[in-house]
Amino acid sequence: MKISVQTAMVLNLDKCIGCHTCSIPCKNVWTNREGAEYMWFNNVECKPGIGYPKKWENQQIHRGGWTLSSGRLRLTAGGRVHKGLNIFHNPDLPVIDDYYEPWDYDYARLIDSPSSRHQPSVRPRSRLTGKPMEVKWGPNWEDDLAGLAETGPGDPNFKNLEVQTYLQFRNVFMFWLPRLCEHCLNPACAASCPSGALYKREEDGIVLVDQERCRGWRYCVSGCPYKKVYFNWKTGRAEKCIFCYPRLEAGLTSLCAHSCVGRIRYVGVLLYDADRIAEAAAAPNEQDLYPTHLDILLDPHDPEVARAAAAQGIAANVLDAARRSPVHALIRQWRLALPLHPEFRTLPMVWYVPPLSPISSRAADPSAAGDLIDRMRIPVAYLANLLTAGDEAPVRLALGRLAAVREFMRTRRVEQRDDPAPLDAVGLDAAAVEKIYRLLALAPLEERFVVPTLPVRDDGVYARQGGCGFGEAL
């Protein structure tokens, strides 16, 4: 058993208000220069929708991530040898129109225009060519269901659902999905790079791009199924979210998490068995990927795990942070957070608490048969296609526990009594509910962000390069 450390994030979609406040500091700090105008390391998408870049979830188009072939993992678009032989031809690469052509305005014209009877106006101007352009798409084009009648049928999460039924006004639903690099345990971007420029840090599992080794082949862009690696047209290098690692090394959280006004983000460290990554990612059934992913996450409270981790050189402050980690509690202990599209087989490490939604008026009759979860506005099948490869059971459990916590605490506050009935049905007790309620509703910054400072290495090496989660099945 090789115990490794992974910095992970959980986002509570039940509280996201779609304000994009997380995206602004990230944009201002990391992508505020020429060549990076169209990049959003963190963006917030409105669901349903096809997202940014267009149809990023549809791997029939983009061919990102991994597939299982004869029991072995293979990159969907071919391994490094295939990419090396076709180095100048990448048909799976998104084009700028899939993101959006960045633009600005000649604001000086508004000030310098001579006096006239009409208000002066300015046309959008391309940041790439400097020429006037017509704006046709943007990173938040679908906000608040804008254009859903056109883009909705292209959302692959409607699989096994009647799309047109949910595009009708009386049945439509909406929630926000903040996205950033998943810093996967088995990153397809790193495995796709012919020059080996992408690597996963041993200290904290953050996936980075070595700018000196990058040759601009862009196979990392097409290989990432989440489309969170970008090409800087000015420098000719790939760039991506770095999880604000200079802040994390100092014990601070990422900018997107720190600035979130809805307090939906939780950051902490997890321990996992790196020797079992290949086994977990190669589960024969796509719906088994979530449970196998959970299985390789280790319990830091287990004395045997703690002894093995200490023996393998994991610092005491890291072990302490893993025991207090809010992401471990939400992901593994309470099963409230779920991975984004586990069927990509990258073992993503940014997880999501699914959103509760109002009871649909179409099933408002109290005598109607069926579970309360089935009567919620957002279809369980849609959330399952988004978070658990179509398996509804984990989504139902998470939503059921969230609803039970809400009902239990409401009864306690309003009726001044404890009713254990809703808890028994979802396998919780009053003590667990109080912890869940505090973490999701009341927890201060130091409980939501438990980030250990980076220990000093005895060998003088600050960060060693690796590869993807394992190195053989390419």
C-alpha positions as CSV (number, residue, x, y, z in Angstrom):
1,M,0.0,0.0,0.0
2,K,1.5,3.3,-1.1
3,I,-0.2,6.1,0.8
4,S,-0.3,9.4,-1.1
5,V,-1.8,12.8,-0.2
6,Q,-4.4,14.6,-2.4
7,T,-5.7,18.1,-2.0
8,A,-9.4,18.0,-2.8
9,M,-12.4,20.3,-3.0
10,V,-16.1,19.8,-2.3
11,L,-18.7,22.2,-3.7
12,N,-22.2,22.3,-2.2
13,L,-24.5,22.9,-5.2
14,D,-27.5,23.3,-2.8
15,K,-26.1,26.7,-1.9
16,C,-24.5,28.0,-5.1
17,I,-26.3,31.2,-6.2
18,G,-24.4,31.6,-9.5
19,C,-22.9,34.9,-8.7
20,H,-19.5,34.1,-10.4
21,T,-17.6,35.8,-7.6
22,C,-15.3,32.8,-7.5
23,S,-14.3,33.3,-11.1
24,I,-13.3,37.0,-10.8
25,P,-10.3,36.7,-8.5
26,C,-9.1,33.7,-10.4
27,K,-9.3,35.6,-13.6
28,N,-7.7,38.7,-12.2
29,V,-4.7,36.8,-10.7
30,W,-4.0,33.9,-13.1
31,T,-5.3,34.8,-16.6
32,N,-5.2,38.6,-16.9
33,R,-2.7,38.8,-19.8
34,E,-2.5,38.6,-23.6
35,G,-3.0,35.1,-24.9
36,A,-5.2,34.1,-21.9
37,E,-8.2,36.3,-22.6
38,Y,-10.6,33.4,-23.2
39,M,-9.3,31.2,-20.3
40,W,-11.4,30.7,-17.2
41,F,-9.6,28.4,-14.8
42,N,-12.8,28.6,-12.7
43,N,-16.1,29.2,-14.4
44,V,-19.8,28.8,-13.3
45,E,-22.1,27.0,-15.7
46,C,-25.9,27.0,-15.7
47,K,-27.5,23.6,-15.9
48,P,-29.1,22.3,-18.1
49,G,-26.8,23.5,-20.9
50,I,-23.9,22.5,-23.0
51,G,-21.4,24.6,-21.0
52,Y,-18.0,26.1,-21.8
53,P,-16.4,25.0,-24.1
54,K,-19.5,23.9,-26.0
55,K,-20.5,20.3,-25.4
56,W,-17.4,19.6,-23.2
57,E,-19.2,16.6,-21.7
58,N,-19.8,14.9,-25.0
59,Q,-16.8,12.6,-25.4
60,Q,-18.2,11.3,-28.7
61,I,-17.1,14.7,-30.0
62,H,-14.0,15.6,-27.9
63,R,-12.7,12.0,-27.2
64,G,-11.2,13.0,-23.9
65,G,-10.5,10.8,-20.8
66,W,-10.0,7.0,-20.7
67,T,-11.8,4.0,-22.1
68,L,-11.6,0.3,-21.2
69,S,-10.3,-1.9,-23.9
70,S,-9.8,-5.7,-23.3
71,G,-9.7,-5.0,-19.6
72,R,-7.0,-2.3,-19.9
73,L,-7.3,1.5,-19.7
74,R,-6.6,3.3,-22.9
75,L,-6.7,7.0,-23.7
76,T,-9.8,7.5,-25.8
77,A,-7.9,9.5,-28.4
78,G,-4.9,7.2,-28.4
79,G,-1.7,7.0,-26.4
80,R,1.6,8.9,-26.6
81,V,2.9,6.8,-29.5
82,H,-0.2,7.5,-31.5
83,K,0.0,11.1,-30.7
84,G,3.7,11.3,-31.5
85,L,3.0,9.8,-34.9
86,N,0.3,12.3,-35.5
87,I,1.8,15.3,-33.8
88,F,0.7,17.9,-36.3
89,H,-2.9,16.6,-36.6
90,N,-5.3,16.8,-33.7
91,P,-8.9,16.6,-34.9
92,D,-10.3,16.4,-31.4
93,L,-9.1,19.8,-30.4
94,P,-11.8,22.4,-29.5
95,V,-11.6,25.6,-31.6
96,I,-11.9,29.1,-30.3
97,D,-15.5,29.3,-31.2
98,D,-16.2,26.4,-28.9
99,Y,-14.9,28.6,-26.1
100,Y,-15.7,32.1,-27.4
101,E,-13.7,34.8,-29.2
102,P,-12.7,37.3,-26.5
103,W,-13.6,40.9,-27.2
104,D,-13.5,44.3,-25.7
105,Y,-14.7,47.8,-26.7
106,D,-13.0,51.0,-27.8
107,Y,-14.2,52.9,-24.7
108,A,-12.1,56.0,-25.7
109,R,-14.6,56.5,-28.5
110,L,-17.3,57.3,-26.0
111,I,-15.2,60.0,-24.5
112,D,-13.5,61.5,-27.6
113,S,-16.4,61.5,-30.0
114,P,-17.4,65.0,-31.1
115,S,-20.6,66.6,-29.9
116,S,-23.7,65.3,-31.7
117,R,-27.4,64.8,-31.4
118,H,-27.0,61.1,-30.8
119,Q,-25.3,59.1,-28.1
120,P,-22.0,57.6,-29.4
121,S,-21.7,53.8,-29.4
122,V,-19.0,51.3,-29.9
123,R,-18.9,47.9,-31.5
124,P,-17.3,44.8,-29.9
125,R,-13.7,44.4,-31.1
126,S,-11.9,41.0,-31.2
127,R,-9.0,40.7,-28.7
128,L,-7.4,38.2,-31.1
129,T,-7.5,40.1,-34.4
130,G,-8.4,43.7,-33.3
131,K,-11.2,43.8,-35.9
132,P,-14.9,44.4,-35.3
133,M,-16.8,41.2,-34.6
134,E,-20.3,39.9,-33.8
135,V,-20.6,38.3,-30.3
136,K,-22.1,34.9,-30.6
137,W,-21.0,33.0,-27.5
138,G,-19.4,33.5,-24.1
139,P,-18.3,31.7,-21.0
140,N,-21.7,32.2,-19.3
141,W,-23.9,32.4,-22.4
142,E,-26.5,30.1,-20.9
143,D,-26.9,31.8,-17.6
144,D,-30.4,31.7,-16.1
145,L,-31.4,29.3,-18.9
146,A,-30.7,31.8,-21.7
147,G,-31.0,30.1,-25.0
148,L,-31.9,26.7,-23.5
149,A,-34.5,26.1,-26.2
150,E,-31.6,25.8,-28.6
151,T,-28.8,24.4,-26.5
152,G,-30.8,22.1,-24.2
153,P,-31.0,19.1,-26.5
154,G,-27.2,19.1,-26.7
155,D,-26.9,18.4,-23.0
156,P,-25.8,14.8,-22.6
157,N,-27.1,14.6,-19.0
158,F,-30.6,14.3,-20.5
159,K,-29.7,10.7,-21.3
160,N,-32.7,8.4,-20.8
161,L,-34.9,11.5,-20.2
162,E,-37.4,13.1,-22.5
163,V,-35.5,16.3,-23.3
164,Q,-38.4,18.3,-24.7
165,T,-40.5,17.6,-21.6
166,Y,-38.0,19.4,-19.4
167,L,-37.6,22.3,-21.8
168,Q,-41.2,23.2,-21.3
169,F,-41.6,26.3,-19.1
170,R,-43.7,24.5,-16.5
171,N,-41.2,21.7,-16.1
172,V,-37.9,23.4,-16.6
173,F,-35.3,23.3,-13.8
174,M,-32.0,25.1,-13.1
175,F,-29.0,25.0,-10.9
176,W,-25.4,26.3,-11.2
177,L,-22.3,24.1,-11.6
178,P,-19.0,25.8,-10.7
179,R,-16.1,24.1,-12.5
180,L,-12.3,24.0,-12.2
181,C,-9.6,21.5,-12.9
182,E,-10.4,18.2,-11.2
183,H,-6.7,17.5,-10.3
184,C,-7.5,13.8,-11.0
185,L,-5.8,10.8,-9.5
186,N,-5.5,9.4,-13.0
187,P,-5.2,12.5,-15.1
188,A,-5.7,11.9,-18.9
189,C,-4.1,15.3,-19.6
190,A,-0.8,14.2,-18.1
191,A,-0.9,10.8,-19.9
192,S,-1.7,12.5,-23.2
193,C,1.3,14.9,-23.3
194,P,4.0,13.6,-25.7
195,S,6.6,15.8,-24.0
196,G,5.7,14.9,-20.4
197,A,5.2,18.5,-19.5
198,L,2.1,17.8,-17.3
199,Y,2.8,16.2,-13.9
200,K,1.1,15.5,-10.6
201,R,2.9,16.8,-7.5
202,E,3.7,14.2,-4.9
203,E,3.3,16.7,-2.1
204,D,-0.4,17.4,-2.6
205,G,-1.6,15.8,-5.9
206,I,-2.0,19.1,-7.7
207,V,-1.6,18.7,-11.5
208,L,0.7,21.3,-13.1
209,V,2.3,22.2,-16.5
210,D,6.0,22.5,-16.7
211,Q,6.3,25.6,-18.9
212,E,9.9,24.8,-19.9
213,R,9.0,21.3,-21.2
214,C,5.7,22.2,-22.9
215,R,6.0,22.3,-26.7
216,G,2.5,23.4,-27.4
217,W,1.3,20.2,-28.9
218,R,-2.1,20.7,-27.2
219,Y,-2.9,17.0,-26.7
220,C,-3.4,17.8,-23.1
221,V,-6.2,20.1,-24.1
222,S,-8.1,17.4,-26.1
223,G,-7.1,14.6,-23.6
224,C,-8.7,16.4,-20.6
225,P,-12.4,15.3,-20.7
226,Y,-13.3,18.4,-18.5
227,K,-11.6,20.7,-20.9
228,K,-9.8,22.5,-18.2
229,V,-6.4,22.8,-19.9
230,Y,-6.0,25.8,-22.3
231,F,-3.6,26.9,-25.0
232,N,-2.0,30.3,-24.7
233,W,-1.8,31.5,-28.2
234,K,0.7,34.2,-27.3
235,T,3.3,32.0,-25.5
236,G,2.6,28.8,-27.4
237,R,2.3,26.9,-24.0
238,A,-0.5,25.1,-22.2
239,E,-1.9,26.5,-19.0
240,K,-4.4,25.3,-16.4
241,C,-5.7,25.8,-12.9
242,I,-2.9,25.4,-10.4
243,F,-5.2,25.2,-7.3
244,C,-3.5,28.3,-6.1
245,Y,-0.7,26.1,-4.8
246,P,1.5,29.1,-3.6
247,R,-1.4,29.9,-1.2
248,L,-1.9,26.2,-0.2
249,E,1.8,25.8,0.6
250,A,1.3,28.6,3.2
251,G,-1.8,27.0,4.7
252,L,-4.3,29.2,2.8
253,T,-7.1,28.1,0.6
254,S,-7.6,28.8,-3.1
255,L,-8.8,32.2,-4.3
256,C,-12.1,30.7,-5.7
257,A,-12.9,29.1,-2.3
258,H,-11.8,32.1,-0.2
259,S,-13.9,34.6,-2.2
260,C,-17.1,32.5,-2.4
261,V,-19.9,34.5,-0.9
262,G,-22.3,31.5,-0.7
263,R,-19.7,29.6,1.4
264,I,-20.3,26.5,-0.8
265,R,-16.6,25.4,-1.0
266,Y,-14.7,23.1,1.3
267,V,-10.9,22.3,0.9
268,G,-8.9,19.7,2.6
269,V,-6.6,16.8,2.1
270,L,-7.3,13.1,1.6
271,L,-5.2,10.0,1.9
272,Y,-5.4,7.4,-0.8
273,D,-3.8,4.1,-1.9
274,A,-1.8,5.0,-5.0
275,D,-1.2,1.3,-5.8
276,R,-4.9,0.8,-6.4
277,I,-5.5,3.6,-8.9
278,A,-5.3,1.3,-11.9
279,E,-7.7,-1.1,-10.3
280,A,-10.2,1.6,-9.4
281,A,-10.1,3.4,-12.8
282,A,-10.5,0.1,-14.7
283,A,-13.8,-1.0,-13.1
284,P,-15.7,-3.0,-15.8
285,N,-19.0,-1.2,-15.2
286,E,-19.1,2.6,-15.4
287,Q,-21.5,2.7,-12.4
288,D,-18.9,0.8,-10.3
289,L,-16.4,3.7,-10.7
290,Y,-17.8,5.7,-7.9
291,P,-17.6,2.9,-5.3
292,T,-14.2,1.8,-6.4
293,H,-13.1,5.4,-6.2
294,L,-14.3,5.6,-2.7
295,D,-12.6,2.3,-1.8
296,I,-9.1,3.7,-2.5
297,L,-9.7,6.7,-0.2
298,L,-8.2,5.8,3.2
299,D,-9.6,6.5,6.7
300,P,-7.0,8.8,8.5
301,H,-8.6,7.8,11.8
302,D,-7.5,4.2,11.3
303,P,-4.4,3.6,13.5
304,E,-3.0,1.2,10.9
305,V,-3.4,3.8,8.1
306,A,-1.8,6.5,10.3
307,R,1.2,4.3,11.2
308,A,1.7,3.3,7.5
309,A,1.5,7.0,6.5
310,A,4.0,8.1,9.1
311,A,6.3,5.3,8.1
312,Q,6.1,6.4,4.4
313,G,7.2,10.0,5.3
314,I,3.8,11.8,5.5
315,A,4.3,14.7,7.9
316,A,2.4,14.8,11.2
317,N,0.7,18.1,10.3
318,V,-0.6,16.6,7.1
319,L,-2.0,13.6,9.0
320,D,-3.7,15.9,11.5
321,A,-5.2,17.9,8.6
322,A,-6.5,14.7,7.0
323,R,-8.3,13.7,10.3
324,R,-10.0,17.2,10.4
325,S,-10.6,17.3,6.7
326,P,-14.1,18.5,5.8
327,V,-13.8,16.9,2.3
328,H,-13.2,13.5,3.9
329,A,-16.3,13.8,6.0
330,L,-18.5,14.9,3.1
331,I,-17.1,12.4,0.6
332,R,-16.3,9.2,2.5
333,Q,-17.9,9.4,5.9
334,W,-21.4,10.8,5.1
335,R,-21.5,10.1,1.3
336,L,-22.9,13.5,0.6
337,A,-20.5,14.6,-2.1
338,L,-20.2,12.9,-5.5
339,P,-17.6,13.0,-8.3
340,L,-18.2,14.8,-11.6
341,H,-18.6,12.3,-14.5
342,P,-16.7,9.4,-13.1
343,E,-17.3,7.5,-16.4
344,F,-14.3,9.5,-17.8
345,R,-12.2,7.2,-15.5
346,T,-9.8,10.0,-14.4
347,L,-10.8,9.7,-10.7
348,P,-11.6,13.4,-10.3
349,M,-10.9,15.1,-6.9
350,V,-13.3,18.0,-7.1
351,W,-16.6,16.6,-5.8
352,Y,-20.2,18.0,-5.6
353,V,-23.0,17.9,-3.1
354,P,-26.1,17.5,-5.3
355,P,-28.8,20.3,-5.0
356,L,-32.1,19.8,-3.3
357,S,-35.0,21.3,-5.2
358,P,-38.6,22.3,-4.6
359,I,-41.4,19.7,-4.9
360,S,-42.7,19.7,-8.4
361,S,-46.3,20.9,-8.8
362,R,-46.9,18.0,-11.1
363,A,-46.8,15.6,-8.1
364,A,-48.0,17.9,-5.3
365,D,-50.8,15.6,-4.2
366,P,-49.7,14.3,-0.7
367,S,-51.3,11.0,-1.5
368,A,-49.3,10.5,-4.7
369,A,-47.2,7.4,-4.7
370,G,-43.4,7.5,-4.9
371,D,-40.5,8.8,-2.9
372,L,-40.2,12.5,-2.0
373,I,-36.9,12.5,-3.9
374,D,-38.8,11.6,-7.1
375,R,-41.1,14.5,-6.7
376,M,-38.3,17.1,-6.6
377,R,-38.0,19.6,-9.5
378,I,-34.6,18.5,-10.6
379,P,-34.8,14.9,-12.0
380,V,-32.7,12.4,-10.1
381,A,-31.8,10.8,-13.4
382,Y,-30.2,14.1,-14.6
383,L,-28.1,14.4,-11.4
384,A,-27.1,10.7,-11.7
385,N,-25.9,11.2,-15.3
386,L,-23.9,14.2,-14.1
387,L,-22.4,12.8,-10.9
388,T,-22.5,9.0,-10.8
389,A,-22.5,7.6,-14.4
390,G,-26.3,7.2,-14.3
391,D,-26.4,5.2,-11.0
392,E,-29.3,6.8,-9.0
393,A,-28.7,5.1,-5.7
394,P,-25.9,7.3,-4.4
395,V,-27.7,10.5,-5.5
396,R,-30.9,9.3,-3.7
397,L,-28.9,8.6,-0.6
398,A,-27.2,12.0,-0.7
399,L,-30.4,13.9,-1.3
400,G,-32.3,11.8,1.2
401,R,-29.7,12.6,3.9
402,L,-29.8,16.3,3.0
403,A,-33.6,16.3,3.2
404,A,-33.5,14.4,6.5
405,V,-31.0,16.9,8.1
406,R,-33.3,19.8,7.0
407,E,-36.4,18.1,8.4
408,F,-34.8,17.1,11.7
409,M,-33.3,20.5,12.3
410,R,-36.6,22.3,11.4
411,T,-38.5,20.1,13.9
412,R,-35.9,20.8,16.6
413,R,-36.0,24.6,16.0
414,V,-39.7,25.1,15.4
415,E,-41.4,22.4,17.4
416,Q,-38.7,22.1,20.1
417,R,-38.4,18.3,19.8
418,D,-36.3,15.7,18.1
419,D,-37.9,13.4,15.6
420,P,-35.5,10.4,14.7
421,A,-37.9,9.0,12.1
422,P,-36.4,10.8,9.1
423,L,-32.9,9.9,10.2
424,D,-33.5,6.2,10.6
425,A,-34.5,6.0,7.0
426,V,-31.2,7.3,5.7
427,G,-28.8,5.7,8.3
428,L,-27.9,8.8,10.3
429,D,-28.2,9.6,14.0
430,A,-28.6,12.9,15.8
431,A,-24.9,13.4,16.5
432,A,-24.1,13.0,12.8
433,V,-26.8,15.4,11.8
434,E,-25.5,18.1,14.1
435,K,-22.1,17.7,12.6
436,I,-23.5,17.9,9.0
437,Y,-25.6,20.9,9.9
438,R,-22.7,22.7,11.4
439,L,-20.4,22.0,8.5
440,L,-22.9,22.9,5.7
441,A,-24.6,25.8,7.4
442,L,-22.5,27.3,10.3
443,A,-18.9,26.3,10.0
444,P,-16.3,29.2,10.1
445,L,-13.4,29.5,7.7
446,E,-11.0,27.3,9.7
447,E,-13.4,24.4,9.6
448,R,-14.3,24.7,5.9
449,F,-10.6,25.0,4.8
450,V,-8.2,22.7,6.6
451,V,-5.0,23.1,4.6
452,P,-1.6,22.0,6.0
453,T,1.5,24.0,5.3
454,L,3.9,22.2,3.0
455,P,6.7,20.5,5.0
456,V,10.3,21.2,4.1
457,R,11.9,18.3,2.3
458,D,15.2,16.9,3.7
459,D,16.5,16.1,0.2
460,G,16.2,19.7,-1.0
461,V,13.8,18.8,-3.7
462,Y,10.8,21.2,-3.7
463,A,8.5,19.3,-6.0
464,R,9.1,16.1,-7.9
465,Q,7.5,15.3,-11.2
466,G,5.5,12.2,-11.7
467,G,3.1,11.4,-14.5
468,C,-0.5,10.3,-14.4
469,G,-1.8,8.2,-11.6
470,F,0.0,5.2,-13.0
471,G,2.3,5.0,-15.9
472,E,1.7,1.8,-17.9
473,A,-1.7,1.7,-19.5
474,L,-1.3,4.3,-22.2
